[in-house]
Amino acid sequence: MTSPGPEDEGGDAACWLRRVCPACGRIADEDPPTRCPACGEVLPAE
């Protein structure tokens, strides 16, 4: 069996980056402006 190449790597879409909480790293359930559901940190609109 061969190991997967770079083209086979998965991951989250870059457009979700704005949903990542800077305080705890959790992904928010909706686009900013919102609050992190885990820690309550405000995720401002850009």
mmCIF file of the C-alpha atoms, coordinates in Angstrom:
data_MODEL
# 
_entry.id   MODEL 
# 
loop_
_atom_site.group_PDB 
_atom_site.id 
_atom_site.type_symbol 
_atom_site.label_atom_id 
_atom_site.label_alt_id 
_atom_site.label_comp_id 
_atom_site.label_asym_id 
_atom_site.label_entity_id 
_atom_site.label_seq_id 
_atom_site.pdbx_PDB_ins_code 
_atom_site.Cartn_x 
_atom_site.Cartn_y 
_atom_site.Cartn_z 
_atom_site.occupancy 
_atom_site.B_iso_or_equiv 
_atom_site.pdbx_formal_charge 
_atom_site.auth_seq_id 
_atom_site.auth_comp_id 
_atom_site.auth_asym_id 
_atom_site.auth_atom_id 
_atom_site.pdbx_PDB_model_num 
ATOM 1  C CA . MET A 1 1  ? 0.000   0.000  0.000  1.00 0.00 ? 1  MET A CA 1 
ATOM 2  C CA . THR A 1 2  ? 1.312   3.474  -0.843 1.00 0.00 ? 2  THR A CA 1 
ATOM 3  C CA . SER A 1 3  ? 1.039   6.538  1.318  1.00 0.00 ? 3  SER A CA 1 
ATOM 4  C CA . PRO A 1 4  ? -1.236  9.335  0.096  1.00 0.00 ? 4  PRO A CA 1 
ATOM 5  C CA . GLY A 1 5  ? 0.395   12.162 -1.804 1.00 0.00 ? 5  GLY A CA 1 
ATOM 6  C CA . PRO A 1 6  ? -0.123  15.884 -1.205 1.00 0.00 ? 6  PRO A CA 1 
ATOM 7  C CA . GLU A 1 7  ? -3.070  15.922 -3.588 1.00 0.00 ? 7  GLU A CA 1 
ATOM 8  C CA . ASP A 1 8  ? -4.861  13.432 -1.323 1.00 0.00 ? 8  ASP A CA 1 
ATOM 9  C CA . GLU A 1 9  ? -4.606  15.496 1.865  1.00 0.00 ? 9  GLU A CA 1 
ATOM 10 C CA . GLY A 1 10 ? -7.913  16.687 3.261  1.00 0.00 ? 10 GLY A CA 1 
ATOM 11 C CA . GLY A 1 11 ? -8.695  19.587 5.502  1.00 0.00 ? 11 GLY A CA 1 
ATOM 12 C CA . ASP A 1 12 ? -11.031 22.453 6.117  1.00 0.00 ? 12 ASP A CA 1 
ATOM 13 C CA . ALA A 1 13 ? -11.663 25.042 3.473  1.00 0.00 ? 13 ALA A CA 1 
ATOM 14 C CA . ALA A 1 14 ? -9.715  28.293 3.832  1.00 0.00 ? 14 ALA A CA 1 
ATOM 15 C CA . CYS A 1 15 ? -12.982 30.228 3.911  1.00 0.00 ? 15 CYS A CA 1 
ATOM 16 C CA . TRP A 1 16 ? -13.609 28.761 7.400  1.00 0.00 ? 16 TRP A CA 1 
ATOM 17 C CA . LEU A 1 17 ? -10.509 30.477 8.769  1.00 0.00 ? 17 LEU A CA 1 
ATOM 18 C CA . ARG A 1 18 ? -12.498 33.534 9.882  1.00 0.00 ? 18 ARG A CA 1 
ATOM 19 C CA . ARG A 1 19 ? -14.649 31.223 12.036 1.00 0.00 ? 19 ARG A CA 1 
ATOM 20 C CA . VAL A 1 20 ? -11.682 29.989 14.112 1.00 0.00 ? 20 VAL A CA 1 
ATOM 21 C CA . CYS A 1 21 ? -11.768 31.415 17.627 1.00 0.00 ? 21 CYS A CA 1 
ATOM 22 C CA . PRO A 1 22 ? -8.464  33.132 18.472 1.00 0.00 ? 22 PRO A CA 1 
ATOM 23 C CA . ALA A 1 23 ? -8.926  32.317 22.169 1.00 0.00 ? 23 ALA A CA 1 
ATOM 24 C CA . CYS A 1 24 ? -9.645  28.577 22.100 1.00 0.00 ? 24 CYS A CA 1 
ATOM 25 C CA . GLY A 1 25 ? -9.328  27.423 18.481 1.00 0.00 ? 25 GLY A CA 1 
ATOM 26 C CA . ARG A 1 26 ? -12.874 26.120 18.104 1.00 0.00 ? 26 ARG A CA 1 
ATOM 27 C CA . ILE A 1 27 ? -14.730 26.794 14.862 1.00 0.00 ? 27 ILE A CA 1 
ATOM 28 C CA . ALA A 1 28 ? -17.828 28.937 15.323 1.00 0.00 ? 28 ALA A CA 1 
ATOM 29 C CA . ASP A 1 29 ? -21.171 27.682 14.047 1.00 0.00 ? 29 ASP A CA 1 
ATOM 30 C CA . GLU A 1 30 ? -21.745 30.753 11.860 1.00 0.00 ? 30 GLU A CA 1 
ATOM 31 C CA . ASP A 1 31 ? -19.781 33.473 10.116 1.00 0.00 ? 31 ASP A CA 1 
ATOM 32 C CA . PRO A 1 32 ? -18.744 36.533 12.152 1.00 0.00 ? 32 PRO A CA 1 
ATOM 33 C CA . PRO A 1 33 ? -19.924 38.689 13.727 1.00 0.00 ? 33 PRO A CA 1 
ATOM 34 C CA . THR A 1 34 ? -20.726 36.066 16.338 1.00 0.00 ? 34 THR A CA 1 
ATOM 35 C CA . ARG A 1 35 ? -19.514 34.598 19.618 1.00 0.00 ? 35 ARG A CA 1 
ATOM 36 C CA . CYS A 1 36 ? -17.556 31.403 20.070 1.00 0.00 ? 36 CYS A CA 1 
ATOM 37 C CA . PRO A 1 37 ? -19.953 28.748 21.382 1.00 0.00 ? 37 PRO A CA 1 
ATOM 38 C CA . ALA A 1 38 ? -17.186 27.210 23.506 1.00 0.00 ? 38 ALA A CA 1 
ATOM 39 C CA . CYS A 1 39 ? -15.626 30.175 25.322 1.00 0.00 ? 39 CYS A CA 1 
ATOM 40 C CA . GLY A 1 40 ? -17.816 33.189 24.437 1.00 0.00 ? 40 GLY A CA 1 
ATOM 41 C CA . GLU A 1 41 ? -15.048 35.152 22.697 1.00 0.00 ? 41 GLU A CA 1 
ATOM 42 C CA . VAL A 1 42 ? -16.388 37.741 20.252 1.00 0.00 ? 42 VAL A CA 1 
ATOM 43 C CA . LEU A 1 43 ? -15.517 37.021 16.639 1.00 0.00 ? 43 LEU A CA 1 
ATOM 44 C CA . PRO A 1 44 ? -15.873 40.417 14.941 1.00 0.00 ? 44 PRO A CA 1 
ATOM 45 C CA . ALA A 1 45 ? -16.805 41.000 11.334 1.00 0.00 ? 45 ALA A CA 1 
ATOM 46 C CA . GLU A 1 46 ? -13.758 41.829 9.267  1.00 0.00 ? 46 GLU A CA 1 
# 
